Amino acid sequence: MLNKHQIITRYKEKQYRNKFLVKVKNLCRYETNKLIKLGLIKVQICEVCELKAQVHHQDYLNPFDIKWFCRFHHDEYHRLTKDNI
């Protein structure tokens, strides 16, 4: 059984880890949007149904590694793959 100090320590570690992941995600999104504005990445349609799409990052360390899904298929992809980092 964990004591109070151990619980607080684990909570703070989890918060720090989540904070770091959020920073990495935000930086990748920023870089991707910048690449789109510069014309280095072309906005595409959904890979499944060919509707207006949004970006899905496979790897947040590589802003070029993206898939294009509409909102419905993007949510479905996350439900099916459990890729909710």
Secondary structure, DSSP 4 states (H G I P E B T S, - for coil): ---HHHHHHHHHHHHHHHHHHHHHHHHHHHHHHHHHHHTSS---B-TTT-SB-EEEES-TT-TT-EEEE-HHHHHHHHHHH----
